[in-house]
Amino acid sequence: MEKVLASAPDLIALDEKKLEQEAGLPVIASIDEKTSDPPSADGKLAVDEEKVEGKVSFSIMRSLVSSFGGPAFWLSFFFLHIAFHLGSVLRSWWFSVWSRSYSENAAKEVNIAW
């Protein structure tokens, strides 16, 4: 009984690599090839994440702000945000002044323009 050394797709891939090498083309490793580091001595395939306790450093915050548009973007964003909410508050105040003028004065005396 013969022992099968490689499947047909593996042989085709090997032939393609051999042709690329002969033609002087760069050979790109396939996804199936093992290109990663071998497992560690304790059998883990992944490295544990590093964890730091405490506050986020200023350099990290500066990096975050600059990656999301920079200082000019954030200054204009906060200015427009405050202006929008200030406009909402002033609109409510103006409607209360305007509607109160009808209850305090006769309808003919209320200046509609303001």
N, C-alpha and C positions, 0 to 999 in steps of 0.2 A: 504494500500500500504506500502510495506516495504522500509525502508531507507537503502541504501548500505553504509556500513561503510568503507570498504576498497576494493580495486581491488584485483584480483587474484595474480598478481605479488607481491603486497605489503604483502599479507598474506604468500606467499612462502618465501619472504625475512625475515619476522618475525619468521617463523618456523625455518629457517636456523640459525638465531641468537640464538634462544632459544636452539637449539641443540648444537651449539658451546659453549654456556654458560654452559650447563649441562656437556659437555665433558671437560670443563676446558680450552678450547682454547681461545685465545684473540679474542675479537670481534672488527672487523674493521668497521668503519662507512661507509655507502655507499655514493656515490656522491649525491644522491637525498636528503639525510638528511640535515637539516639546521644546519651547524656547524659554520657558520660565525656570526659575531657580528650583532645585529639588527641595522636598520638604525638609524641615529642620529636624534635629535629632530627637525632639520630643514628639514628632509625628504631626505637628500642626502645619497646615497649608497656608495659613494667613498669619500675619504679624499683628499682635495686639495694638490697638490704637493708643496713642499717647493722650493723656488727660491732664490738664492743668487746672487747678482750682484758683479762684480769685476773680478779679475783674478783667475785662478786655482791655488790652493795651491801646494807647493812643495811636501807635503806628498801624495797628489793624483797623481801627476806626477810620483813620485817614485814607487807608487803602480802599476801604469799603465806599467811602464818600466819593473818592476820585473815580472809582470804577462805575459808579452810577451817575455820571454826568459832571462831576467836578463842583467846585465851590460856587461858580456863577450860576449853575443850574439850581443848586439847592437854595441859594439866596433868593433867586427869583421865584422859586416854588413856594418858599415860606412867605414871601411878600404877597404873592397872589392869593395864597391860602388865607392869610390874615385879612386881606382886602375883601375877599369873598364873604367871610363871616362877619366882618364889620358892616358890609353892605346889607347883609341879611338883618342884623340887629337894627341898623338905621332905618331900614324899610319898615320893620315892625313898629318902631317908635313913631315914624312919620304917619303911618296909617292910624295909630292911636290918637295922635294930635288932630289929624284931619277928621276922624269920625267923632271925636269929642266936641269939635267946633259946632257940629249940628245939634248936639244936646245942650250946649251952653248958649247958643244964639238962635235967632229965628232963621229959617231957611233962606229968606231974602237977604239977610245980612252976611251970609257966609260967602267968602270969596272962593269960587270954584277953582280958579286958576292955581292957587297955591295949595 
